[in-house]
Amino acid sequence: MFNNSTILITGGTGSFGNAFVPMILQQYNPKKVIVFSRDEMKQWEMAKLFSDEKRIRFFIGDVRDRERLYRALDGVDYVVHAAATKIVPTAEYNPFECVKTNIYGAMNLIDACIDSRVKGVVALSTDKASSPINLYGATKLASDKLFVAGNAYSGEHVTKFSVVRYGNVMGSRGSVIPFFHQIKDSGTIPITDPNMTRFMISLEQGVELVFHAFADMIGGEIYVKKIPSMKVTELGKVVAPNSEQEIIGIRPGEKIHEQMIGEEDAFSTYEYDEYYKILPVINGWGDDPDRIKDGKKVPENFTYDSGSNEDWMTHEELKVWINNNQSKLGKI
């Protein structure tokens, strides 16, 4: 699919883009990979890492700017949409800016991709879009709905849209593992709630889910990878085994358990060996055999959250991952 194709990734200088670009170059032979983002310094730093790679292009631009998107998408076959305003407190204090990027930006990209006859688009979502309790989650839910509906909006055009959804990436900037690692010698680590759990996914697993979505999608599907959970208290024992744990209380806009699939989506959700797929409810697409394939419908009241998950990461599994990714903690 990607061989001899041109792929553009919005927000391409972020954590996801820095994993996606080398993986697509190693596993496929694309004609060109365009990194589209608004941060010139991040582009400068990323360009130095790929100074000998002639297939990469860097394009300064913002998804809020429709005209710039149209220019960037000239000749593009596939798009990965990773651009977003995603820090929860930032979104709460700058709500108009969050809406402009996450909702208006999605609308701009959908229009531009349809008109440019892009073949396929996969948008990155978040656990916070499932039963959202903060503005960031609400804007990403709206974005998900826009990309699903984009398949009807495109009419007779060739463009297909789908979404992948996962939680916080292990070891990413601002996440709990590098934070605990940084303060592990202080003697005390803060725990917001002793019952809190989180999904555990690596950046590489997130990229592979995007690859799978492109290969599998008919249009309108939301893909959710099956991944293990871990209690934050247990995570703290692994990262900072000699530290006391101090309960400080849950933060505004934070959930005790991450949720990827809510009960409301159960009637259109199907299970597969390594992932779930939420099918669109519009136009009868949820009953389409081509979209369902060999999936098994989940039970009526099904939810997929980190607290009721059947798969749990062990201390040893986390230790192995940390040892293998020590140099990346807090930098990805």
C-alpha positions as CSV (number, residue, x, y, z in Angstrom):
1,M,0.0,0.0,0.0
2,F,2.6,2.5,1.0
3,N,5.3,1.4,-1.5
4,N,5.9,4.2,-4.0
5,S,3.2,6.3,-2.3
6,T,3.4,9.8,-0.8
7,I,2.3,10.0,2.9
8,L,1.7,13.2,4.9
9,I,1.6,13.3,8.6
10,T,0.1,16.4,10.4
11,G,1.7,17.2,13.7
12,G,4.6,15.1,12.4
13,T,7.3,16.5,14.7
14,G,5.5,15.2,17.8
15,S,6.1,11.9,19.6
16,F,4.0,9.9,17.2
17,G,5.7,11.4,14.1
18,N,9.1,10.7,15.4
19,A,8.2,7.0,15.7
20,F,6.0,6.8,12.6
21,V,8.6,8.2,10.1
22,P,11.4,5.8,10.8
23,M,9.0,2.8,11.0
24,I,7.3,3.5,7.6
25,L,10.7,4.0,6.0
26,Q,12.0,0.7,7.4
27,Q,8.9,-1.4,6.7
28,Y,7.9,0.1,3.4
29,N,9.4,2.0,0.4
30,P,7.4,5.2,0.2
31,K,8.0,7.7,-2.6
32,K,7.9,10.6,-0.1
33,V,7.0,11.2,3.5
34,I,5.9,14.8,4.3
35,V,6.2,16.0,7.8
36,F,3.6,18.8,8.3
37,S,3.8,20.9,11.5
38,R,3.9,24.5,12.7
39,D,7.1,24.3,14.9
40,E,10.1,25.2,12.8
41,M,12.6,24.3,15.6
42,K,11.2,20.8,16.0
43,Q,11.4,20.4,12.2
44,W,15.0,21.6,12.3
45,E,15.9,19.1,15.0
46,M,14.0,16.3,13.3
47,A,15.6,17.1,9.9
48,K,19.1,16.6,11.4
49,L,18.1,13.0,12.4
50,F,17.2,12.2,8.8
51,S,19.9,14.3,7.0
52,D,20.8,11.4,4.7
53,E,17.1,10.5,3.9
54,K,16.0,11.9,0.6
55,R,12.4,10.7,0.8
56,I,11.5,13.1,3.7
57,R,10.1,16.6,3.1
58,F,9.3,19.1,5.8
59,F,6.4,21.5,5.4
60,I,5.7,24.4,7.8
61,G,1.9,24.8,8.3
62,D,-1.0,24.7,10.6
63,V,-4.2,22.6,10.3
64,R,-6.1,25.8,11.0
65,D,-4.9,27.1,7.6
66,R,-7.0,25.6,4.9
67,E,-5.0,27.1,2.0
68,R,-1.8,25.8,3.4
69,L,-3.3,22.3,3.7
70,Y,-4.4,22.3,0.1
71,R,-0.9,23.2,-1.0
72,A,0.7,20.5,1.2
73,L,-1.7,17.8,0.0
74,D,-0.8,18.2,-3.7
75,G,0.0,14.7,-4.9
76,V,-0.4,13.0,-1.5
77,D,-1.9,9.5,-1.3
78,Y,-2.3,8.9,2.4
79,V,-2.6,11.1,5.5
80,V,-2.0,10.4,9.2
81,H,-3.6,13.2,11.3
82,A,-1.6,13.5,14.5
83,A,-1.9,17.3,15.0
84,A,-3.8,18.3,18.2
85,T,-3.9,20.6,21.2
86,K,-3.9,17.8,23.8
87,I,-2.7,18.9,27.3
88,V,-5.9,18.9,29.4
89,P,-5.2,22.0,31.5
90,T,-4.1,23.9,28.5
91,A,-7.4,23.1,26.7
92,E,-9.4,24.2,29.8
93,Y,-7.7,27.6,30.0
94,N,-7.5,28.1,26.2
95,P,-10.8,26.6,25.0
96,F,-11.2,28.6,21.8
97,E,-7.7,27.6,20.7
98,C,-8.3,24.0,21.4
99,V,-11.5,24.0,19.4
100,K,-9.8,25.8,16.5
101,T,-7.1,23.1,16.2
102,N,-9.0,19.9,17.2
103,I,-12.4,20.6,15.5
104,Y,-11.9,23.3,12.9
105,G,-8.5,21.8,12.0
106,A,-10.2,18.4,11.4
107,M,-12.9,20.1,9.2
108,N,-10.2,21.8,7.2
109,L,-8.3,18.5,6.7
110,I,-11.4,16.6,5.7
111,D,-12.3,19.1,3.0
112,A,-8.7,19.4,1.7
113,C,-8.2,15.6,1.6
114,I,-11.5,15.0,-0.3
115,D,-10.8,17.8,-2.8
116,S,-7.2,16.6,-3.3
117,R,-8.4,13.0,-3.9
118,V,-6.3,11.6,-1.1
119,K,-6.9,7.8,-0.9
120,G,-7.0,7.3,2.8
121,V,-6.8,9.2,6.1
122,V,-6.3,7.8,9.6
123,A,-6.8,10.2,12.5
124,L,-5.3,9.7,16.0
125,S,-7.8,9.8,18.9
126,T,-7.5,9.3,22.6
127,D,-9.2,7.5,25.5
128,K,-10.4,10.9,26.7
129,A,-12.8,11.0,23.7
130,S,-14.8,8.2,25.2
131,S,-17.4,9.6,27.7
132,P,-15.4,12.9,27.9
133,I,-15.3,14.9,31.1
134,N,-12.9,17.6,29.9
135,L,-12.8,20.0,26.9
136,Y,-9.9,18.2,25.2
137,G,-11.8,14.9,25.3
138,A,-15.0,16.6,24.0
139,T,-13.1,18.2,21.1
140,K,-11.5,14.9,20.2
141,L,-14.9,13.1,20.3
142,A,-16.2,15.8,17.9
143,S,-13.2,15.2,15.7
144,D,-13.8,11.5,15.7
145,K,-17.4,12.0,14.6
146,L,-16.3,14.4,11.9
147,F,-13.8,11.9,10.4
148,V,-16.4,9.1,10.5
149,A,-19.0,11.3,8.8
150,G,-16.3,12.4,6.3
151,N,-16.9,9.1,4.5
152,A,-20.5,10.2,3.6
153,Y,-19.4,13.8,3.1
154,S,-16.9,12.7,0.4
155,G,-19.7,11.4,-1.8
156,E,-18.3,9.8,-5.0
157,H,-14.8,10.9,-4.2
158,V,-12.1,8.2,-3.4
159,T,-11.1,9.4,0.1
160,K,-11.7,7.0,3.1
161,F,-11.4,8.1,6.7
162,S,-10.9,6.1,9.9
163,V,-9.7,6.6,13.4
164,V,-7.4,4.9,15.9
165,R,-7.8,5.4,19.6
166,Y,-5.4,4.7,22.4
167,G,-4.3,6.2,25.8
168,N,-1.2,7.8,27.1
169,V,2.0,6.4,25.6
170,M,4.5,4.7,27.9
171,G,7.5,6.9,28.6
172,S,6.2,9.9,26.7
173,R,6.8,13.5,27.8
174,G,4.8,14.5,30.8
175,S,3.6,10.9,31.5
176,V,3.8,9.1,34.8
177,I,6.8,6.8,34.2
178,P,9.4,9.5,33.4
179,F,7.9,11.7,36.2
180,F,8.3,8.9,38.8
181,H,11.7,8.1,37.4
182,Q,12.8,11.8,37.8
183,I,11.8,12.0,41.5
184,K,12.4,8.4,42.6
185,D,15.3,9.5,44.8
186,S,13.3,12.1,46.7
187,G,11.8,9.5,49.0
188,T,8.2,10.2,48.2
189,I,6.1,9.9,45.0
190,P,2.6,11.4,44.7
191,I,-0.4,9.1,43.9
192,T,-3.6,10.8,43.0
193,D,-5.8,7.9,43.9
194,P,-4.8,4.4,45.1
195,N,-7.3,2.7,42.8
196,M,-6.2,4.6,39.6
197,T,-5.3,2.4,36.6
198,R,-3.9,3.2,33.2
199,F,-3.5,1.4,29.9
200,M,0.0,0.6,28.9
201,I,0.9,1.1,25.2
202,S,4.2,1.7,23.4
203,L,4.6,4.2,20.7
204,E,5.6,1.4,18.3
205,Q,2.3,-0.4,19.0
206,G,0.4,2.9,18.2
207,V,2.2,3.1,14.8
208,E,1.4,-0.5,14.0
209,L,-2.3,0.1,14.8
210,V,-2.3,2.9,12.2
211,F,-0.7,0.7,9.6
212,H,-3.4,-1.9,10.3
213,A,-6.2,0.6,10.0
214,F,-5.0,1.7,6.6
215,A,-4.8,-1.9,5.4
216,D,-8.2,-2.9,6.9
217,M,-10.5,0.1,6.7
218,I,-13.5,0.5,4.4
219,G,-14.2,3.9,6.0
220,G,-15.7,5.1,9.3
221,E,-14.1,2.5,11.7
222,I,-12.6,3.4,15.0
223,Y,-9.8,1.0,15.9
224,V,-8.9,0.3,19.6
225,K,-5.9,-2.0,20.3
226,K,-6.1,-4.5,23.1
227,I,-3.4,-3.6,25.6
228,P,-2.6,-4.4,29.2
229,S,-3.5,-2.2,32.2
230,M,-1.6,-1.4,35.4
231,K,-2.4,0.2,38.7
232,V,-0.5,3.4,39.2
233,T,0.5,2.3,42.7
234,E,2.1,-0.9,41.2
235,L,3.8,1.2,38.5
236,G,5.2,3.3,41.3
237,K,6.6,0.2,43.0
238,V,8.5,-0.7,39.9
239,V,9.9,2.8,38.9
240,A,10.5,4.0,42.5
241,P,10.7,0.9,44.7
242,N,12.4,2.7,47.6
243,S,9.9,5.6,47.8
244,E,6.9,6.1,50.0
245,Q,3.6,6.7,48.1
246,E,1.6,9.8,49.2
247,I,-2.0,10.1,48.2
248,I,-2.7,13.7,47.0
249,G,-6.2,13.4,45.5
250,I,-7.5,13.3,41.9
251,R,-6.8,16.3,39.7
252,P,-9.6,18.2,37.8
253,G,-10.6,16.5,34.6
254,E,-8.9,13.3,35.5
255,K,-10.5,9.8,35.5
256,I,-9.6,7.0,37.8
257,H,-9.7,4.5,34.9
258,E,-9.0,5.2,31.3
259,Q,-11.9,4.3,29.0
260,M,-11.5,3.5,25.3
261,I,-15.0,2.1,24.5
262,G,-18.1,3.2,26.4
263,E,-21.3,1.2,27.0
264,E,-23.1,3.5,24.5
265,D,-20.8,2.2,21.7
266,A,-21.2,-1.5,22.6
267,F,-24.0,-2.2,20.1
268,S,-21.8,-1.3,17.2
269,T,-18.5,-2.7,18.5
270,Y,-16.8,-5.9,17.3
271,E,-14.0,-7.9,18.8
272,Y,-10.9,-9.3,17.0
273,D,-7.8,-11.1,18.1
274,E,-5.7,-8.0,18.8
275,Y,-8.1,-5.1,18.7
276,Y,-11.7,-3.9,18.9
277,K,-13.5,-2.0,16.1
278,I,-16.3,0.5,16.7
279,L,-18.3,0.6,13.5
280,P,-20.2,3.8,12.4
281,V,-24.0,3.9,13.1
282,I,-24.8,6.1,10.1
283,N,-26.0,4.8,6.8
284,G,-26.3,1.2,8.0
285,W,-22.5,0.9,7.9
286,G,-22.6,-0.8,11.3
287,D,-24.2,-3.9,9.7
288,D,-21.9,-3.9,6.7
289,P,-20.2,-7.4,6.3
290,D,-17.2,-5.8,4.6
291,R,-16.6,-3.7,7.7
292,I,-17.4,-6.4,10.2
293,K,-15.3,-9.1,8.4
294,D,-14.6,-11.9,11.0
295,G,-15.5,-9.8,14.0
296,K,-17.5,-11.0,17.0
297,K,-20.1,-8.6,18.4
298,V,-19.3,-7.6,22.1
299,P,-21.9,-8.1,24.8
300,E,-24.7,-5.5,25.2
301,N,-23.2,-3.7,28.2
302,F,-19.6,-4.0,27.2
303,T,-17.0,-1.3,28.1
304,Y,-13.3,-1.4,27.6
305,D,-11.5,0.5,30.4
306,S,-8.3,0.1,32.2
307,G,-10.0,-0.9,35.5
308,S,-12.1,-3.8,34.2
309,N,-9.5,-5.0,31.7
310,E,-8.6,-8.7,31.7
311,D,-5.0,-8.1,30.7
312,W,-2.6,-6.7,33.3
313,M,1.0,-5.8,32.9
314,T,3.3,-7.5,35.5
315,H,6.2,-5.9,37.4
316,E,8.7,-7.9,35.4
317,E,7.2,-6.9,32.0
318,L,7.4,-3.2,33.0
319,K,11.0,-3.6,34.2
320,V,12.0,-5.2,30.9
321,W,10.3,-2.3,28.9
322,I,12.0,0.4,31.0
323,N,15.4,-1.3,30.7
324,N,15.0,-1.4,26.9
325,N,13.8,2.2,26.7
326,Q,15.8,3.9,29.4
327,S,17.3,6.5,27.0
328,K,13.8,7.5,25.7
329,L,12.0,8.2,28.9
330,G,10.5,11.6,28.9
331,K,12.0,12.4,25.5
332,I,9.4,10.8,23.2
